[in-house]
Amino acid sequence: MTVSYSFGQVTVHATVPLAPAPTTPTGRPTVVSEWRTARELARQLAHQSRLWRTPRGSGLPVMLIPGWKTPESAMGPLTRYLQRRGHNAQPWGLGVNTGRPERDALRMADIIEQLSSRSGHPVALIGWSLGGIIAREVAREHPTLVDRVITMGTPAFGGPGFTAGARAFGPAEVTRISEMLARFDHERPITVPITAFFTRRDAVVSWPACLDRSSRHVSHIEVRSTHAGLVFDPDVWRLSAGVLAERTAERLTTEPPAVNHASA
């Protein structure tokens, strides 16, 4: 039985929604159709008042990870919005995401450890598309350093196999990554909270592949943007800020004051 509720253009799924088997997006028209992203920019202008009514954060650290072959500046508007809502949001600092998630997850672990040590708090990770895979794997390996993960159009199943980039990775690499992630999910499921945004209009990642059936604490939120539009969707922005503020409130009321070891 699936449980969900809708408001506006958003559907929050309390359980994993029913979905067909994922497929690999193919064909140039599907990718071209993603450039309806301008619609999300227009919606932002129409939703400005709602964006600024979200609860404020308290300066806890948040790191944003871009999608495949995307510069970190693509996450800039969302980063700046979260900063203005009181979060210590910052880019991942590794430039363009070149599509090497295993290497980048290792590099990110060192960065997250340093940021967590400086702030005295675990870090929330926000990843778009492939960036979400990196965020998930850092959280899997280092749950004490990661507060929560927010993914946007991220394949939680099959790695790049059910994405428009599958051909670039090649069949052997797709199979290797897919089997590796399936083994990880079986042996060591992710334990930190995950909020997974997905859209049925996604022409880059097969939306059923974005459904996480293995992690212990995951909520799925369905929006109506395109894959490229997820990083500009005002509903994604507003709900992400709300999730982060909620975790801020929980952590500040349950944790003892942090000690800054660097200055002690």
Secondary structure as the mmCIF struct_conf table of DSSP 4:
data_model
#
loop_
_struct_conf.conf_type_id
_struct_conf.id
_struct_conf.beg_label_comp_id
_struct_conf.beg_label_asym_id
_struct_conf.beg_label_seq_id
_struct_conf.end_label_comp_id
_struct_conf.end_label_asym_id
_struct_conf.end_label_seq_id
STRN STRN1 SER A 4 PHE A 7
TURN_TY1_P TURN_TY1_P1 GLY A 8 GLN A 9
STRN STRN2 VAL A 10 HIS A 13
BEND BEND1 ALA A 14 THR A 15
HELX_LH_PP_P HELX_LH_PP_P1 VAL A 16 LEU A 18
HELX_LH_PP_P HELX_LH_PP_P2 PRO A 20 PRO A 22
BEND BEND2 GLY A 27 GLY A 27
HELX_RH_AL_P HELX_RH_AL_P1 ARG A 28 VAL A 32
HELX_RH_3T_P HELX_RH_3T_P1 SER A 33 THR A 37
HELX_RH_AL_P HELX_RH_AL_P2 ALA A 38 ALA A 46
TURN_TY1_P TURN_TY1_P2 HIS A 47 HIS A 47
HELX_RH_AL_P HELX_RH_AL_P3 GLN A 48 LEU A 51
TURN_TY1_P TURN_TY1_P3 TRP A 52 ARG A 53
BEND BEND3 THR A 54 THR A 54
HELX_LH_PP_P HELX_LH_PP_P3 PRO A 55 ARG A 56
BEND BEND4 GLY A 59 GLY A 59
STRN STRN3 PRO A 61 ILE A 65
TURN_TY1_P TURN_TY1_P4 TRP A 68 LYS A 69
HELX_RH_3T_P HELX_RH_3T_P2 GLU A 72 MET A 75
HELX_RH_AL_P HELX_RH_AL_P4 GLY A 76 ARG A 84
TURN_TY1_P TURN_TY1_P5 ARG A 85 GLY A 86
STRN STRN4 ASN A 88 PRO A 91
BEND BEND5 GLY A 93 LEU A 94
BEND BEND6 VAL A 96 VAL A 96
BEND BEND7 GLY A 99 GLY A 99
HELX_RH_AL_P HELX_RH_AL_P5 PRO A 101 SER A 119
TURN_TY1_P TURN_TY1_P6 GLY A 120 GLY A 120
BEND BEND8 HIS A 121 HIS A 121
STRN STRN5 VAL A 123 TRP A 128
TURN_TY1_P TURN_TY1_P7 SER A 129 SER A 129
HELX_RH_AL_P HELX_RH_AL_P6 LEU A 130 GLU A 141
TURN_TY1_P TURN_TY1_P8 PRO A 143 LEU A 145
STRN STRN6 VAL A 146 MET A 152
BEND BEND9 GLY A 153 GLY A 153
BEND BEND10 ALA A 156 GLY A 158
HELX_RH_3T_P HELX_RH_3T_P3 GLY A 159 PHE A 162
STRN STRN7 THR A 163 THR A 163
TURN_TY1_P TURN_TY1_P9 ALA A 164 GLY A 165
HELX_RH_AL_P HELX_RH_AL_P7 ALA A 166 PHE A 169
HELX_RH_AL_P HELX_RH_AL_P8 PRO A 171 GLU A 187
BEND BEND11 ARG A 188 ARG A 188
BEND BEND12 VAL A 192 VAL A 192
STRN STRN8 ILE A 194 THR A 199
TURN_TY1_P TURN_TY1_P10 ARG A 200 ARG A 201
BEND BEND13 ALA A 203 VAL A 204
STRN STRN9 VAL A 205 VAL A 205
HELX_RH_3T_P HELX_RH_3T_P4 TRP A 207 CYS A 210
BEND BEND14 ARG A 213 SER A 214
BEND BEND15 ARG A 216 HIS A 217
STRN STRN10 VAL A 218 VAL A 223
BEND BEND16 SER A 225 SER A 225
TURN_TY1_P TURN_TY1_P11 HIS A 227 HIS A 227
HELX_RH_3T_P HELX_RH_3T_P5 ALA A 228 VAL A 231
TURN_TY1_P TURN_TY1_P12 PHE A 232 PHE A 232
HELX_RH_AL_P HELX_RH_AL_P9 PRO A 234 THR A 254
BEND BEND17 GLU A 255 GLU A 255
HELX_LH_PP_P HELX_LH_PP_P4 PRO A 256 VAL A 259
TURN_TY1_P TURN_TY1_P13 HIS A 261 SER A 263
#
